[in-house]
Amino acid sequence: MTAETAKPDLLPPFDENAFDFFEAAKPTPLLIDSPHSGRIYPEDFRTAVPETVLRGAEDWQVDSLFGDAPAEGASLLAARFPRAYIDPNRRLDDIDPALLDGPWPEALNPGPKTALGIGLFRAKTGDGKPLLDAPLSVAALQARIERCWKPYRRALQEELDQVHRRHGAVWHLNVHSMKSTGTAITPDGPGAERADMVLGDLEGKSCEPAFTAFVAERLRSFGYSVAINDPYKGAELIRLHGRPAENRRSLQIEMKRALYMDEATVTATEGFEPLRADLRRLVAEIVAWTRETGDLKPCRDDLSNEDC
């Protein structure tokens, strides 16, 4: 996959246009993905809520907050479709059968996310109210899988594999934003106070504790409060790709939205640019850390020095 500029908003978020990919000028072992910042709403998406409520499901502008990452050596993959339409950070069988207008062709295994209304196909708003006004067409949902979920998943897998082939290791940041306090559909419950940043590593399973500790220490040095695995431990993407024994590390980062946006109006505040600058610093320091501590292999003969 080659680097690109962001696709025009008028381009529907399907197939090869389901994501934007920004390749680092000088690639390093760090790759970032933003699966929930998509904000191109397909015409067939109908809901029972106002636009501002619907957009509360977005990790609003997280891809833009990490937009300087390629300049520091980290490629960036970002979904263009909204996670309320289909969530690339969920299993394909994590579906509530009550949402469907007919039988699903494969066995379903709805999990805790579906119980909260935030499975593969979202059913609830942030305050736990119904998001949808009618059952969903099985055929239409299968098209969402084929045209959004699978292209994004495939692109992420391919990019991570390429980084691993090039360097013998890969560090993966799975980046998100979170509501500033807990809600009816989050593990910590309504009104729970949250740290500025929450790091999730599946209780040490998706990356070594040393990597999590390094990122936490750097964020604290910038003045942010940090929690680890509370209330978010990580979900499907870091579970799938975080395999430290294979030199594949994945860490989830959740950022409190009050740091950079007005959650009621879905607009940027004066905190947006300072946070963006801090995230650029963070990426640069993680890149340096991977070079200093990682067991990286020499560049292959078929790659130029700029690619290593």
C-alpha positions as CSV (number, residue, x, y, z in Angstrom):
1,M,0.0,0.0,0.0
2,T,1.3,3.4,-0.8
3,A,0.9,6.7,1.0
4,E,-1.9,9.0,0.1
5,T,-3.6,12.2,1.0
6,A,-7.0,12.1,2.7
7,K,-9.8,11.1,0.3
8,P,-12.5,13.7,-0.4
9,D,-15.4,13.6,2.0
10,L,-17.9,13.2,-0.9
11,L,-16.3,9.8,-1.8
12,P,-18.4,7.0,-0.1
13,P,-16.4,5.1,2.5
14,F,-16.5,1.7,0.8
15,D,-14.0,-0.9,-0.5
16,E,-10.6,0.7,-1.2
17,N,-12.1,4.0,0.1
18,A,-13.0,2.5,3.5
19,F,-9.8,4.0,5.0
20,D,-7.1,6.6,4.6
21,F,-3.5,5.5,4.8
22,F,-0.6,7.9,5.4
23,E,2.8,6.3,5.1
24,A,5.7,7.6,7.0
25,A,8.4,9.4,5.0
26,K,11.0,7.2,6.7
27,P,9.1,4.2,8.1
28,T,10.0,2.9,11.5
29,P,8.7,-0.1,13.5
30,L,5.7,2.0,14.8
31,L,2.3,1.9,13.1
32,I,-0.8,3.7,14.3
33,D,-4.5,2.9,13.6
34,S,-7.6,4.9,14.3
35,P,-10.6,2.7,13.8
36,H,-13.3,4.9,15.2
37,S,-12.6,8.4,13.8
38,G,-14.5,7.8,10.6
39,R,-17.0,10.5,9.9
40,I,-18.3,9.8,6.3
41,Y,-21.9,8.6,6.9
42,P,-23.2,6.4,4.1
43,E,-26.6,7.4,2.6
44,D,-28.2,4.2,3.7
45,F,-27.5,4.8,7.4
46,R,-30.7,5.7,9.2
47,T,-31.0,6.3,12.9
48,A,-33.5,7.6,15.5
49,V,-31.3,10.3,17.0
50,P,-30.1,13.8,16.1
51,E,-26.8,14.2,14.3
52,T,-24.9,15.6,17.3
53,V,-26.0,12.5,19.4
54,L,-25.0,10.2,16.6
55,R,-21.6,11.9,16.2
56,G,-21.0,11.3,19.9
57,A,-20.1,7.8,18.9
58,E,-17.1,9.0,16.8
59,D,-13.6,9.3,18.2
60,W,-13.9,12.8,16.8
61,Q,-10.8,13.9,14.9
62,V,-8.4,11.4,16.5
63,D,-6.9,10.8,13.1
64,S,-6.2,14.5,12.8
65,L,-4.7,14.7,16.3
66,F,-2.2,12.0,15.2
67,G,-1.9,13.6,11.7
68,D,1.8,14.5,12.3
69,A,2.8,11.0,13.1
70,P,4.0,10.1,9.6
71,A,6.5,13.0,9.8
72,E,8.0,11.4,12.9
73,G,8.2,7.9,11.3
74,A,4.9,6.3,12.1
75,S,2.5,5.4,9.4
76,L,-1.2,6.0,10.1
77,L,-4.3,4.1,9.1
78,A,-7.7,5.6,9.7
79,A,-11.2,4.4,9.0
80,R,-13.4,6.7,6.9
81,F,-16.7,4.9,7.8
82,P,-18.3,5.7,11.2
83,R,-18.1,3.0,13.9
84,A,-21.8,3.4,14.5
85,Y,-22.3,2.0,11.0
86,I,-20.0,-1.0,11.6
87,D,-17.2,-1.3,14.1
88,P,-13.8,-2.7,12.9
89,N,-12.8,-3.2,16.5
90,R,-15.4,-6.0,17.0
91,R,-15.6,-9.7,16.1
92,L,-17.9,-10.6,13.1
93,D,-20.1,-12.7,15.4
94,D,-20.5,-10.0,18.1
95,I,-24.1,-9.2,16.9
96,D,-27.4,-8.9,18.8
97,P,-29.9,-11.0,16.8
98,A,-32.7,-8.7,18.1
99,L,-31.3,-6.0,15.7
100,L,-31.9,-8.2,12.6
101,D,-34.8,-8.4,10.2
102,G,-34.1,-12.1,9.7
103,P,-31.8,-15.0,10.5
104,W,-28.0,-14.5,10.3
105,P,-26.3,-17.1,8.0
106,E,-23.6,-18.0,10.6
107,A,-23.7,-18.7,14.3
108,L,-23.6,-15.6,16.5
109,N,-21.7,-15.1,19.7
110,P,-22.8,-11.8,21.2
111,G,-20.4,-10.7,23.9
112,P,-20.2,-8.0,26.6
113,K,-19.9,-5.2,24.0
114,T,-23.2,-6.3,22.4
115,A,-24.8,-6.4,25.8
116,L,-23.9,-2.8,26.2
117,G,-25.4,-1.9,22.8
118,I,-22.0,-1.4,21.1
119,G,-21.3,-4.6,19.3
120,L,-20.4,-5.0,15.6
121,F,-23.5,-3.0,14.8
122,R,-24.2,-0.3,17.3
123,A,-27.7,-0.3,19.0
124,K,-27.4,2.4,21.7
125,T,-26.4,6.0,22.2
126,G,-23.8,7.0,24.8
127,D,-26.6,7.4,27.4
128,G,-28.0,4.0,26.7
129,K,-31.0,5.1,24.6
130,P,-31.9,3.3,21.3
131,L,-29.9,4.4,18.3
132,L,-32.0,2.7,15.6
133,D,-35.6,3.1,14.7
134,A,-36.2,-0.3,12.9
135,P,-34.6,-3.7,12.5
136,L,-31.6,-3.9,10.2
137,S,-31.5,-5.7,6.9
138,V,-29.3,-8.8,7.0
139,A,-28.3,-8.3,3.4
140,A,-27.4,-4.7,4.0
141,L,-25.3,-5.6,7.1
142,Q,-23.4,-8.2,5.2
143,A,-22.6,-5.6,2.6
144,R,-21.2,-3.4,5.4
145,I,-18.9,-6.2,6.4
146,E,-17.7,-6.8,2.9
147,R,-17.2,-3.2,2.0
148,C,-16.1,-1.6,5.3
149,W,-15.0,-4.0,8.0
150,K,-13.0,-6.4,5.8
151,P,-11.1,-3.7,3.8
152,Y,-10.1,-2.0,7.0
153,R,-9.1,-5.2,8.7
154,R,-7.2,-6.4,5.7
155,A,-5.3,-3.1,5.3
156,L,-4.3,-3.1,9.0
157,Q,-3.0,-6.7,8.8
158,E,-1.1,-6.0,5.6
159,E,0.6,-2.9,7.0
160,L,1.5,-4.6,10.3
161,D,2.9,-7.5,8.4
162,Q,5.0,-5.3,6.2
163,V,6.5,-3.4,9.1
164,H,7.3,-6.8,10.8
165,R,9.0,-8.0,7.6
166,R,11.0,-4.9,7.2
167,H,12.2,-4.6,10.9
168,G,11.6,-8.0,12.4
169,A,9.3,-6.3,15.0
170,V,6.3,-4.0,15.1
171,W,4.8,-1.6,17.7
172,H,1.2,-0.8,17.1
173,L,-0.8,2.0,18.7
174,N,-4.6,1.6,18.5
175,V,-5.8,5.2,19.2
176,H,-9.2,6.4,20.5
177,S,-11.0,9.1,22.4
178,M,-13.4,8.6,25.2
179,K,-16.2,10.6,26.8
180,S,-14.8,12.6,29.7
181,T,-17.0,10.8,32.3
182,G,-18.4,7.3,32.3
183,T,-21.8,6.6,30.7
184,A,-24.6,4.0,30.9
185,I,-22.8,1.9,28.3
186,T,-19.2,2.0,29.7
187,P,-17.6,-0.3,32.2
188,D,-17.1,2.4,34.8
189,G,-20.8,3.5,34.8
190,P,-22.5,6.9,34.6
191,G,-20.7,9.9,35.9
192,A,-17.4,8.1,36.7
193,E,-14.4,10.4,36.6
194,R,-11.6,9.5,34.2
195,A,-7.9,10.1,33.8
196,D,-6.8,12.2,30.8
197,M,-5.3,9.2,29.2
198,V,-6.2,5.5,29.6
199,L,-3.7,2.9,28.3
200,G,-5.0,-0.6,27.6
201,D,-2.7,-3.7,27.1
202,L,-5.1,-6.5,28.1
203,E,-3.5,-6.7,31.5
204,G,0.0,-7.1,30.0
205,K,-1.0,-9.6,27.2
206,S,-0.8,-7.4,24.1
207,C,2.6,-5.9,24.9
208,E,5.3,-6.0,27.5
209,P,4.6,-4.0,30.6
210,A,7.8,-2.0,29.9
211,F,6.3,-0.5,26.8
212,T,3.1,0.5,28.6
213,A,5.1,2.0,31.4
214,F,7.2,4.0,29.0
215,V,4.2,5.5,27.2
216,A,2.5,6.3,30.6
217,E,5.7,7.9,31.9
218,R,6.1,10.1,28.8
219,L,2.4,11.2,28.9
220,R,2.7,12.0,32.6
221,S,5.8,14.1,31.9
222,F,3.7,16.2,29.5
223,G,1.3,16.9,32.4
224,Y,-1.5,14.3,31.7
225,S,-3.0,12.0,34.3
226,V,-2.8,8.4,33.2
227,A,-4.6,5.2,34.1
228,I,-3.8,1.7,32.9
229,N,-6.4,-0.9,32.0
230,D,-9.1,1.1,33.8
231,P,-11.8,1.4,32.6
232,Y,-10.6,0.2,29.2
233,K,-8.3,-2.8,28.8
234,G,-8.4,-3.0,25.0
235,A,-10.6,-4.7,22.5
236,E,-10.4,-6.9,19.4
237,L,-7.7,-5.2,17.4
238,I,-5.0,-5.3,20.1
239,R,-6.1,-8.8,21.1
240,L,-5.6,-9.9,17.5
241,H,-2.4,-8.1,16.7
242,G,-0.6,-7.9,20.1
243,R,1.6,-11.0,20.3
244,P,4.8,-10.0,22.1
245,A,6.3,-13.5,21.8
246,E,6.4,-12.8,18.0
247,N,7.8,-9.3,18.3
248,R,4.3,-7.8,17.7
249,R,3.2,-5.3,20.4
250,S,-0.1,-3.5,20.5
251,L,-1.2,-0.8,22.9
252,Q,-4.5,1.0,23.1
253,I,-4.6,4.7,23.9
254,E,-7.9,6.4,25.0
255,M,-7.9,10.2,25.3
256,K,-10.4,12.2,27.3
257,R,-12.4,14.3,24.9
258,A,-12.5,17.4,27.2
259,L,-8.8,17.8,26.4
260,Y,-9.5,19.0,22.9
261,M,-13.3,19.3,22.1
262,D,-16.7,20.5,23.2
263,E,-18.6,17.2,23.5
264,A,-22.0,18.9,23.3
265,T,-21.3,20.7,20.0
266,V,-18.7,18.4,18.5
267,T,-16.3,21.2,17.9
268,A,-12.6,21.8,18.7
269,T,-11.5,23.8,21.7
270,E,-8.3,25.7,22.3
271,G,-6.8,22.5,23.7
272,F,-6.8,20.8,20.2
273,E,-3.5,22.1,18.9
274,P,-1.6,21.7,22.2
275,L,-2.8,18.0,22.4
276,R,-1.8,17.5,18.7
277,A,1.7,18.9,19.4
278,D,2.1,16.6,22.5
279,L,1.0,13.6,20.5
280,R,3.6,14.4,17.9
281,R,6.2,14.5,20.6
282,L,4.9,11.2,22.0
283,V,5.2,9.5,18.6
284,A,8.8,10.8,18.2
285,E,9.8,9.5,21.6
286,I,8.2,6.1,21.0
287,V,10.0,5.8,17.7
288,A,13.3,6.6,19.5
289,W,12.5,4.1,22.2
290,T,11.8,1.3,19.7
291,R,15.2,1.9,18.1
292,E,17.0,1.9,21.4
293,T,15.2,-1.1,23.0
294,G,13.9,-3.2,20.1
295,D,15.5,-6.3,18.7
296,L,15.4,-5.0,15.2
297,K,16.9,-6.8,12.2
298,P,19.1,-5.1,9.6
299,C,17.5,-3.7,6.6
300,R,17.0,-6.2,3.8
301,D,19.0,-5.9,0.6
302,D,15.9,-5.1,-1.4
303,L,15.0,-2.0,0.6
304,S,16.6,1.4,0.4
305,N,18.1,3.1,3.4
306,E,15.1,5.5,3.4
307,D,12.8,2.5,3.9
308,C,14.5,1.2,7.0
